[in-house]
Amino acid sequence: MNTLDYYNSKTDEFISSTVDVDFSKTQDKFLAKLSPKAHILDFGCGSGRDTKYFLEQGFKVTAIDGSVELCKFASEFAGVTVKQMYFQDLDEVDAYDGIWACASILHLHYGELQGVLGKMVRAVKDNGVIYTSFKYGTFEGERNGRYFTDCDEAKLAELLKCVPELTVEELWVTGDVREGRGNEKWLNLLLRKGN
């Protein structure tokens, strides 16, 4: 089973474990870096939880996901049309003030991450902000039916060498916010695109 098959076949299970999670601490940290009414790309929006939150805070949001089933649910849940699209197909230039890639691009193989990060850099405006998160560690491969590329600080530093336009504005490690999973660690980062 590949990762998208997982999300298309286990949609309800995934949604029920993520849609009601209070993620406002991290969401607000990201929004604080943006101007009011800024345009955000929710890059791999999953259930639409974050898209809905950003819209409620007055931001403009474009949301995409690779899973057809998640797009259907998120469109209804967040009240906007979520576009079914793969990360590799992002081809916009200077379109967004911020890109939110919460636990999403971690499903790419390490070799694909560099190219997609480059596309994200092109899609975000100068001085724009990117939030992304990875499971903490160095593992790469399939875990519970999905592909993961985990990152620690050293692996992240290596990855970011390919996108010199980005600087790490903030990096922090958190426990998983989902019930019963607090012992799982996540690497969170806010990246800024330089002029």
VEXGUPA-744090 format. One record per atom (N, C-alpha, C): residue in one letter; x, y, z. Coordinates in steps of 0.02 Angstrom, whole numbers, padded with zeros to 5 digits, always signed. Example, Ala and Ser with C-alpha at 12.3 -4.5 7.8 and 13.67 -1.06 7.14 Angstrom:
REM VEXGUPA-744090
a+00660-00284+00390 a+00615-00225+00390 a+00660-00165+00390 s+00642-00112+00354 s+00684-00053+00357 s+00645+00002+00394 
This chain:
REM VEXGUPA-744090
m+00042-00060+00000 m+00000+00000+00000 m+00044+00062+00000 n+00031+00109-00047 n+00070+00170-00042 n+00034+00221+00002 t+00066+00277+00014 t+00041+00325+00062 t-00028+00353+00043 l-00037+00368-00021 l-00102+00396-00042 l-00157+00342-00038 d-00140+00280-00052 d-00190+00226-00044 d-00211+00222+00030 y-00162+00231+00074 y-00177+00230+00146 y-00229+00285+00162 y-00215+00346+00140 y-00261+00401+00157 y-00329+00394+00124 n-00330+00365+00064 n-00393+00356+00029 n-00435+00299+00059 s-00402+00250+00089 s-00439+00193+00116 s-00452+00199+00191 k-00412+00239+00226 k-00420+00247+00298 k-00438+00319+00316 t-00475+00350+00271 t-00493+00421+00279 t-00527+00434+00346 d-00579+00396+00362 d-00617+00408+00424 d-00574+00401+00486 e-00533+00350+00486 e-00488+00337+00543 e-00439+00395+00552 f-00410+00418+00497 f-00361+00473+00500 f-00396+00537+00523 i-00453+00552+00494 i-00489+00614+00511 i-00507+00614+00585 s-00533+00558+00610 s-00555+00557+00680 s-00497+00567+00728 s-00436+00550+00707 s-00379+00558+00753 s-00346+00627+00747 t-00366+00667+00697 t-00331+00732+00687 t-00377+00793+00686 v-00439+00785+00664 v-00481+00844+00650 v-00496+00887+00711 d-00502+00856+00770 d-00520+00893+00830 d-00462+00910+00875 v-00402+00893+00853 v-00342+00906+00894 v-00330+00982+00899 d-00317+01006+00959 d-00303+01077+00968 d-00230+01090+00950 f-00220+01122+00894 f-00153+01135+00869 f-00139+01210+00868 s-00180+01248+00906 s-00179+01321+00901 s-00112+01352+00921 k-00076+01320+00968 k-00012+01348+00990 k+00036+01355+00931 t+00040+01302+00891 t+00085+01303+00832 t+00055+01344+00776 q-00010+01338+00765 q-00043+01378+00713 q-00032+01453+00726 d-00041+01473+00789 d-00034+01545+00806 d+00038+01569+00800 k+00085+01526+00814 k+00156+01543+00807 k+00171+01559+00734 f+00142+01520+00689 f+00150+01530+00616 f+00115+01595+00595 l+00052+01603+00616 l+00013+01662+00596 l+00044+01727+00621 a+00077+01724+00678 a+00109+01784+00706 a+00165+01811+00660 k+00190+01769+00616 k+00243+01789+00570 k+00215+01821+00506 l+00148+01819+00499 l+00116+01844+00438 l+00077+01908+00450 s+00066+01946+00396 s+00023+02005+00401 s-00050+01983+00403 p-00094+02024+00433 p-00165+02007+00433 p-00189+01996+00361 k-00234+01948+00351 k-00264+01932+00286 k-00213+01905+00235 a-00155+01884+00258 a-00105+01855+00213 a-00132+01793+00179 h-00101+01775+00123 h-00122+01717+00083 h-00078+01657+00101 i-00110+01604+00125 i-00076+01544+00148 i-00091+01485+00101 l-00041+01446+00085 l-00051+01382+00051 l-00048+01328+00104 d-00104+01292+00114 d-00104+01234+00159 d-00084+01175+00115 f-00021+01155+00122 f+00012+01109+00075 f+00009+01038+00103 g-00046+01004+00085 g-00059+00938+00114 g-00104+00947+00174 c-00167+00968+00160 c-00210+00994+00213 c-00244+00940+00255 g-00240+00877+00233 g-00271+00823+00272 g-00345+00835+00282 s-00366+00835+00345 s-00438+00842+00362 s-00465+00912+00348 g-00421+00961+00339 g-00443+01031+00330 g-00445+01069+00396 r-00423+01038+00450 r-00423+01069+00516 r-00388+01137+00516 d-00328+01140+00487 d-00289+01201+00490 d-00315+01253+00441 t-00337+01230+00382 t-00369+01276+00334 t-00427+01313+00367 k-00469+01275+00400 k-00529+01303+00434 k-00507+01355+00487 y-00457+01337+00526 y-00433+01382+00579 y-00406+01447+00549 f-00365+01441+00496 f-00336+01501+00466 f-00390+01545+00435 l-00439+01515+00404 l-00495+01554+00376 l-00532+01591+00431 e-00543+01557+00487 e-00579+01587+00543 e-00540+01646+00573 q-00474+01645+00565 q-00433+01701+00590 q-00426+01757+00538 g-00462+01751+00482 g-00464+01805+00432 g-00412+01800+00377 f-00378+01743+00371 f-00327+01736+00319 f-00358+01706+00256 k-00326+01718+00200 k-00346+01688+00136 k-00308+01622+00131 v-00343+01568+00114 v-00311+01503+00112 v-00325+01466+00047 t-00272+01441+00017 t-00277+01393-00039 t-00255+01327-00009 a-00296+01275-00018 a-00281+01211+00012 a-00275+01157-00041 i-00224+01114-00033 i-00216+01057-00079 i-00202+00994-00038 d-00218+00937-00068 d-00198+00873-00040 d-00194+00823-00097 g-00153+00772-00087 g-00145+00720-00138 g-00201+00669-00137 s-00234+00661-00080 s-00286+00610-00071 s-00354+00636-00093 v-00384+00602-00141 v-00450+00621-00166 v-00501+00622-00109 e-00499+00571-00066 e-00548+00565-00011 e-00539+00621+00040 l-00476+00637+00057 l-00465+00692+00104 l-00486+00759+00075 c-00476+00768+00010 c-00498+00830-00023 c-00573+00838-00016 k-00611+00784-00026 k-00684+00787-00020 k-00704+00808+00050 f-00675+00775+00100 f-00693+00790+00170 f-00673+00862+00187 a-00610+00880+00172 a-00584+00946+00192 a-00622+01002+00158 s-00643+00992+00096 s-00682+01044+00060 s-00746+01059+00099 e-00779+01006+00119 e-00842+01014+00156 e-00830+01043+00226 f-00780+01016+00259 f-00765+01036+00328 f-00743+01109+00334 a-00698+01130+00289 a-00671+01198+00292 a-00712+01248+00253 g-00756+01223+00208 g-00798+01269+00170 g-00763+01302+00111 v-00709+01272+00087 v-00675+01297+00027 v-00660+01237-00018 t-00650+01249-00081 t-00633+01194-00126 t-00560+01176-00117 v-00548+01114-00097 v-00479+01090-00089 v-00459+01055-00153 k-00403+01077-00181 k-00381+01050-00245 k-00341+00985-00235 q-00358+00934-00274 q-00319+00872-00271 q-00257+00882-00314 m-00199+00878-00281 m-00136+00893-00316 m-00078+00860-00279 y-00026+00841-00315 y+00033+00813-00284 y+00084+00868-00269 f+00123+00858-00217 f+00173+00909-00198 f+00219+00927-00256 q+00237+00876-00295 q+00285+00886-00350 q+00257+00931-00405 d+00190+00941-00406 d+00159+00980-00459 d+00152+01055-00442 l+00176+01075-00385 l+00174+01147-00367 l+00218+01186-00416 d+00188+01234-00451 d+00229+01271-00500 d+00216+01346-00500 e+00189+01370-00445 e+00175+01442-00441 e+00238+01481-00421 v+00238+01545-00435 v+00295+01588-00419 v+00270+01649-00379 d+00301+01661-00322 d+00284+01720-00280 d+00209+01727-00267 a+00176+01671-00254 a+00102+01671-00248 a+00077+01677-00176 y+00118+01656-00127 y+00093+01650-00058 y+00137+01688-00009 d+00105+01713+00043 d+00142+01746+00098 d+00170+01693+00146 g+00135+01637+00150 g+00157+01583+00194 g+00136+01516+00166 i+00176+01465+00180 i+00158+01396+00163 i+00158+01355+00227 w+00103+01320+00238 w+00093+01278+00297 w+00096+01205+00273 a+00149+01170+00292 a+00157+01100+00271 a+00164+01057+00333 c+00108+01052+00370 c+00108+01018+00434 c+00104+00942+00425 a+00156+00907+00445 a+00158+00833+00441 a+00137+00809+00372 s+00161+00843+00320 s+00139+00824+00252 s+00197+00804+00207 i+00245+00849+00197 i+00300+00833+00150 i+00345+00778+00180 l+00335+00761+00242 l+00374+00706+00272 l+00359+00639+00239 h+00305+00637+00198 h+00289+00574+00162 h+00329+00566+00097 l+00368+00617+00080 l+00410+00612+00020 l+00475+00575+00036 h+00504+00542-00014 h+00571+00514-00006 h+00619+00572+00002 y+00674+00560+00038 y+00723+00613+00052 y+00745+00647-00014 g+00758+00607-00065 g+00780+00633-00130 g+00729+00679-00162 e+00664+00668-00149 e+00611+00710-00178 e+00603+00774-00138 l+00620+00772-00074 l+00610+00830-00030 l+00647+00891-00055 q+00708+00881-00080 q+00747+00939-00104 q+00711+00975-00160 g+00686+00937-00209 g+00651+00968-00265 g+00588+01004-00244 v+00550+00972-00199 v+00487+01002-00176 v+00501+01064-00134 l+00552+01062-00092 l+00570+01123-00054 l+00588+01180-00102 g+00622+01164-00156 g+00638+01215-00206 g+00575+01245-00237 k+00526+01203-00250 k+00462+01227-00277 k+00425+01270-00226 m+00430+01251-00162 m+00399+01291-00109 m+00432+01359-00104 v+00498+01361-00111 v+00535+01425-00108 v+00511+01470-00165 r+00503+01442-00224 r+00480+01483-00281 r+00408+01507-00271 a+00367+01466-00239 a+00296+01483-00231 a+00283+01535-00177 v+00329+01541-00130 v+00319+01589-00075 v+00354+01655-00093 k+00323+01710-00073 k+00351+01776-00088 k+00415+01789-00048 d+00454+01838-00069 d+00512+01859-00030 d+00490+01877+00040 n+00528+01856+00089 n+00513+01868+00160 n+00455+01825+00184 g+00431+01779+00141 g+00377+01735+00160 g+00400+01681+00209 v+00352+01649+00241 v+00367+01601+00294 v+00341+01531+00276 i+00381+01481+00290 i+00360+01412+00280 i+00363+01376+00348 y+00307+01344+00366 y+00307+01300+00425 y+00305+01228+00399 t+00346+01185+00427 t+00341+01115+00412 t+00362+01074+00472 s+00344+01010+00472 s+00361+00967+00529 s+00374+00896+00506 f+00419+00865+00543 f+00440+00796+00528 f+00440+00756+00593 k+00427+00692+00589 k+00439+00650+00648 k+00513+00655+00663 y+00529+00657+00727 y+00599+00669+00748 y+00640+00604+00743 g+00696+00608+00707 g+00740+00550+00701 g+00773+00547+00633 t+00798+00489+00615 t+00833+00481+00551 t+00804+00426+00508 f+00748+00396+00531 f+00717+00340+00495 f+00691+00363+00427 e+00699+00319+00377 e+00667+00329+00312 e+00638+00263+00290 g+00574+00262+00271 g+00544+00200+00248 g+00471+00196+00268 e+00442+00137+00259 e+00371+00128+00273 e+00359+00115+00347 r+00308+00148+00373 r+00288+00139+00443 r+00212+00139+00444 n+00182+00083+00465 n+00108+00078+00468 n+00073+00096+00402 g+00099+00072+00347 g+00066+00082+00283 g+00080+00148+00247 r+00123+00190+00276 r+00140+00254+00244 r+00216+00262+00243 y+00240+00300+00193 y+00311+00313+00188 y+00328+00376+00230 f+00383+00373+00266 f+00404+00430+00306 f+00478+00445+00296 t+00495+00508+00293 t+00564+00531+00300 t+00566+00570+00365 d+00598+00542+00416 d+00605+00577+00480 d+00666+00624+00476 c+00667+00674+00518 c+00723+00722+00519 c+00743+00739+00591 d+00809+00744+00601 d+00834+00776+00662 d+00872+00838+00638 e+00903+00873+00684 e+00935+00937+00667 e+00989+00929+00613 a+01029+00876+00618 a+01085+00865+00571 a+01058+00850+00501 k+01008+00807+00497 k+00979+00789+00432 k+00945+00849+00400 l+00912+00889+00442 l+00879+00949+00418 l+00930+00998+00389 a+00986+01008+00425 a+01038+01054+00402 a+01064+01032+00333 e+01072+00967+00325 e+01095+00939+00261 e+01044+00953+00206 l+00981+00943+00221 l+00927+00954+00174 l+00923+01027+00152 l+00931+01072+00200 l+00923+01144+00186 l+00982+01173+00145 k+01036+01136+00139 k+01092+01159+00097 k+01070+01169+00025 c+01018+01131+00004 c+00995+01136-00065 c+00949+01196-00077 v+00929+01229-00024 v+00885+01288-00031 v+00915+01346+00010 p+00970+01375-00016 p+01004+01428+00022 p+00961+01490+00034 e+00905+01496-00003 e+00861+01554+00006 e+00825+01551+00073 l+00823+01493+00104 l+00786+01485+00167 l+00832+01488+00227 t+00810+01524+00278 t+00846+01524+00341 t+00798+01497+00395 v+00826+01463+00443 v+00785+01436+00498 v+00773+01493+00547 e+00711+01513+00554 e+00694+01566+00600 e+00680+01538+00670 e+00651+01478+00670 e+00637+01445+00734 e+00633+01370+00723 l+00660+01333+00771 l+00658+01260+00768 l+00644+01235+00839 w+00596+01190+00845 w+00580+01165+00912 w+00554+01093+00907 v+00562+01057+00961 v+00540+00987+00963 v+00481+00982+01011 t+00428+00948+00989 t+00368+00940+01030 t+00349+00866+01034 g+00306+00851+01083 g+00274+00785+01085 g+00215+00786+01039 d+00190+00727+01021 d+00131+00723+00978 d+00071+00747+01018 v+00028+00787+00986 v-00030+00815+01021 v-00090+00767+01022 r-00086+00713+00983 r-00141+00665+00982 r-00140+00622+01045 e-00200+00604+01067 e-00208+00567+01129 e-00169+00501+01127 g-00132+00489+01182 g-00095+00426+01188 g-00030+00423+01149 r-00011+00479+01117 r+00049+00477+01074 r+00100+00530+01094 g+00095+00554+01156 g+00139+00607+01180 g+00213+00588+01181 n+00229+00523+01179 n+00299+00503+01180 n+00331+00507+01111 e+00290+00518+01058 e+00317+00528+00991 e+00341+00600+00985 k+00401+00608+00959 k+00430+00676+00954 k+00426+00702+00882 w+00415+00767+00877 w+00411+00801+00812 w+00461+00858+00809 l+00491+00866+00751 l+00535+00923+00737 l+00494+00974+00699 n+00485+01033+00728 n+00446+01087+00697 n+00493+01142+00674 l+00479+01171+00617 l+00522+01227+00598 l+00485+01281+00559 l+00506+01342+00572 l+00483+01400+00535 l+00542+01426+00494 l+00532+01428+00430 l+00585+01449+00383 l+00565+01515+00350 r+00614+01557+00340 r+00601+01622+00308 r+00638+01627+00243 k+00603+01649+00190 k+00635+01658+00125 k+00668+01727+00123 g+00733+01728+00111 g+00770+01792+00109 g+00759+01828+00043 n+00771+01892+00044 n+00763+01932-00017 n+00818+01916-00067 
